[in-house]
Amino acid sequence: MVHIKIEAMKNLFFLSVLFLGVLSNAQEMSVIILPEAVQISTAVLPVPESEKDDAKVYGYNKQGDFVLLREGKNNLICLADDPSKKGVSVSCYSKKLEPFMKRGRELSEEGKDFNEKREIRGMEVAKGLLEMPKEPSMTYIYYGTDEGYNTETGELTGGQFRYVIYTPFATTESTGLPAKPHAKGMPWLMDPGTFRAHIMVGPFN
């Protein structure tokens, strides 16, 4: 009787491992890397038309690695949508923010969570190891659902805009902005007084 129970438990364990393996493979297979041209078209959606053609763009190669897709000629860097995440979200930011953004990506690759990344980058800024822009620096974001996304053209319908203006160490007193919004779409100051202080605007559409 004990022998039968042990064999049953072994079989159950084997089936569980097999199921997890199949599930993992299915999830990997569901990640589709779109052509570079489509990734680029989507990545530049947040910015004004006049800025799209000259923005630097990062995205993903066929192996799913994060790579440079196009060199830029202006002061904007755009990030293509992460194919491993649900929904569609792209962003473009001032190249002055690249040290901050790049460091965040590096820490994410190391498995650091939001709080860990915040603590590490804050320490590095304080020590002068990580440079933040001295002037307000813009980030454009556009996001929406998979259902509204055309994977052949890179167009996203029904999306929403959000704007983030990084202004390190700004406070509610220095800007006159509230620390929380009291109306839809109004600007407000997030993380005031810190190295990552930034003005949030939207979504409003």
C-alpha positions as CSV (number, residue, x, y, z in Angstrom):
1,M,0.0,0.0,0.0
2,V,2.8,2.4,0.9
3,H,4.7,1.4,-2.3
4,I,1.6,2.3,-4.4
5,K,1.3,5.7,-2.7
6,I,4.9,6.4,-3.4
7,E,4.6,5.5,-7.1
8,A,1.4,7.6,-7.3
9,M,3.3,10.6,-5.8
10,K,6.2,10.1,-8.3
11,N,3.8,10.0,-11.2
12,L,2.0,13.1,-10.0
13,F,5.4,14.9,-9.6
14,F,6.4,13.9,-13.1
15,L,3.2,15.1,-14.6
16,S,3.5,18.4,-12.7
17,V,7.0,19.0,-14.1
18,L,5.9,18.0,-17.6
19,F,2.9,20.4,-17.4
20,L,5.1,23.3,-16.2
21,G,7.5,22.6,-19.1
22,V,4.7,22.6,-21.7
23,L,3.3,25.8,-20.2
24,S,6.7,27.5,-20.2
25,N,7.3,26.5,-23.9
26,A,3.8,27.7,-24.8
27,Q,4.5,31.1,-23.2
28,E,7.8,31.4,-25.0
29,M,6.2,30.5,-28.3
30,S,3.5,33.1,-27.8
31,V,6.1,35.9,-27.9
32,I,6.1,37.2,-31.4
33,I,8.9,39.6,-32.5
34,L,7.6,42.0,-35.1
35,P,9.6,43.3,-38.1
36,E,12.0,46.1,-37.3
37,A,10.1,48.6,-39.4
38,V,6.8,47.9,-37.5
39,Q,8.6,48.2,-34.2
40,I,10.0,51.5,-35.2
41,S,6.7,52.8,-36.4
42,T,5.1,52.0,-33.1
43,A,8.0,53.2,-31.0
44,V,7.8,56.8,-32.4
45,L,4.0,57.1,-32.0
46,P,4.2,59.3,-28.8
47,V,6.2,62.1,-30.4
48,P,5.3,65.0,-32.7
49,E,5.3,64.1,-36.4
50,S,8.3,66.4,-37.1
51,E,10.4,64.4,-34.6
52,K,9.6,60.8,-35.7
53,D,12.0,60.2,-38.5
54,D,15.2,61.3,-36.7
55,A,14.6,59.7,-33.3
56,K,17.0,56.9,-32.1
57,V,15.1,53.6,-31.6
58,Y,15.7,50.5,-29.5
59,G,13.7,47.4,-29.9
60,Y,14.1,43.6,-30.2
61,N,15.9,41.3,-32.6
62,K,14.5,37.9,-33.7
63,Q,16.1,36.2,-30.6
64,G,14.2,38.7,-28.4
65,D,17.3,40.6,-27.4
66,F,17.1,44.3,-26.7
67,V,19.1,46.0,-29.4
68,L,19.5,49.2,-31.4
69,L,17.2,49.3,-34.3
70,R,18.0,52.7,-35.7
71,E,20.5,55.5,-35.1
72,G,19.1,58.9,-34.4
73,K,19.8,62.5,-35.5
74,N,17.8,64.5,-33.0
75,N,17.7,64.5,-29.2
76,L,15.1,61.8,-28.7
77,I,15.4,58.1,-27.9
78,C,12.4,55.8,-28.3
79,L,11.8,52.3,-27.0
80,A,9.7,49.8,-28.9
81,D,7.0,47.8,-27.2
82,D,8.1,44.9,-25.1
83,P,6.6,41.8,-26.8
84,S,6.7,39.7,-23.6
85,K,4.3,42.0,-21.8
86,K,0.5,42.3,-22.2
87,G,-0.8,45.4,-24.0
88,V,1.2,47.9,-26.0
89,S,3.3,50.6,-24.4
90,V,6.0,52.7,-26.1
91,S,8.0,55.7,-24.9
92,C,10.4,58.4,-26.1
93,Y,12.6,60.5,-23.9
94,S,15.3,63.2,-24.1
95,K,18.8,61.8,-24.6
96,K,19.8,63.6,-21.4
97,L,17.8,61.0,-19.6
98,E,19.7,58.0,-21.2
99,P,22.1,57.4,-18.3
100,F,19.2,57.2,-15.9
101,M,17.1,55.0,-18.2
102,K,20.0,52.8,-19.3
103,R,20.9,52.1,-15.7
104,G,17.4,51.2,-14.9
105,R,17.4,48.6,-17.7
106,E,20.7,47.2,-16.5
107,L,19.3,46.7,-13.0
108,S,16.2,45.1,-14.3
109,E,18.3,42.6,-16.2
110,E,20.0,41.8,-12.9
111,G,16.6,41.0,-11.4
112,K,16.2,44.1,-9.3
113,D,12.7,45.2,-8.4
114,F,11.3,48.8,-8.4
115,N,12.4,49.6,-4.9
116,E,15.8,48.2,-5.3
117,K,16.4,50.1,-8.6
118,R,15.2,53.3,-6.9
119,E,17.6,52.8,-3.9
120,I,20.6,51.9,-6.1
121,R,20.1,54.7,-8.6
122,G,19.5,57.2,-5.8
123,M,22.8,56.2,-4.1
124,E,24.6,56.4,-7.4
125,V,23.2,59.9,-8.0
126,A,24.2,61.0,-4.5
127,K,27.8,59.7,-5.1
128,G,28.1,61.4,-8.5
129,L,28.2,58.0,-10.3
130,L,25.0,58.6,-12.2
131,E,24.3,61.9,-13.8
132,M,20.8,63.4,-14.0
133,P,19.9,66.2,-16.3
134,K,20.0,69.7,-14.8
135,E,17.2,71.0,-17.0
136,P,13.6,69.7,-17.2
137,S,13.7,66.7,-19.6
138,M,10.7,65.2,-21.4
139,T,9.4,61.7,-21.7
140,Y,6.5,60.9,-24.1
141,I,4.4,57.7,-23.5
142,Y,1.7,56.1,-25.6
143,Y,-0.1,52.9,-24.5
144,G,-3.1,50.8,-25.3
145,T,-4.5,47.3,-25.7
146,D,-3.5,44.4,-27.9
147,E,-6.9,44.6,-29.5
148,G,-6.3,48.1,-30.8
149,Y,-2.9,47.3,-32.2
150,N,-2.2,46.6,-35.9
151,T,0.8,44.3,-36.1
152,E,1.2,44.9,-39.8
153,T,1.4,48.7,-39.8
154,G,2.4,49.5,-36.2
155,E,-0.6,51.7,-35.6
156,L,-2.4,51.7,-32.3
157,T,-6.0,52.9,-32.0
158,G,-7.7,53.9,-28.8
159,G,-4.4,54.6,-27.1
160,Q,-3.7,57.1,-24.4
161,F,-0.9,59.7,-24.0
162,R,1.0,60.4,-20.8
163,Y,3.8,62.9,-20.4
164,V,6.5,62.9,-17.8
165,I,8.9,65.8,-17.3
166,Y,11.9,64.9,-15.1
167,T,13.1,67.8,-13.0
168,P,15.4,66.3,-10.3
169,F,15.0,67.5,-6.8
170,A,12.1,69.8,-7.6
171,T,9.6,70.4,-4.8
172,T,5.9,71.4,-4.6
173,E,7.2,74.8,-3.3
174,S,9.7,75.4,-6.1
175,T,7.2,74.4,-8.8
176,G,3.8,75.4,-7.4
177,L,2.5,71.9,-8.4
178,P,0.5,69.6,-6.1
179,A,1.9,66.3,-5.0
180,K,-1.4,64.6,-6.1
181,P,-3.7,65.5,-9.0
182,H,-7.2,66.8,-8.2
183,A,-8.5,66.8,-11.8
184,K,-8.2,64.4,-14.7
185,G,-5.2,65.3,-16.9
186,M,-3.8,68.0,-14.7
187,P,0.0,68.2,-14.1
188,W,1.3,67.2,-10.7
189,L,4.7,66.5,-9.1
190,M,5.6,62.9,-8.3
191,D,8.5,62.0,-5.9
192,P,9.1,65.7,-5.0
193,G,12.5,66.6,-3.5
194,T,14.2,63.4,-4.9
195,F,16.6,62.7,-7.7
196,R,13.7,61.2,-9.7
197,A,11.2,64.1,-9.1
198,H,9.0,64.4,-12.2
199,I,5.9,66.2,-13.4
200,M,3.1,63.9,-14.5
201,V,0.6,65.0,-17.1
202,G,-2.3,62.8,-18.2
203,P,-3.7,60.6,-19.3
204,F,-6.4,63.0,-20.4
205,N,-7.8,61.6,-23.7
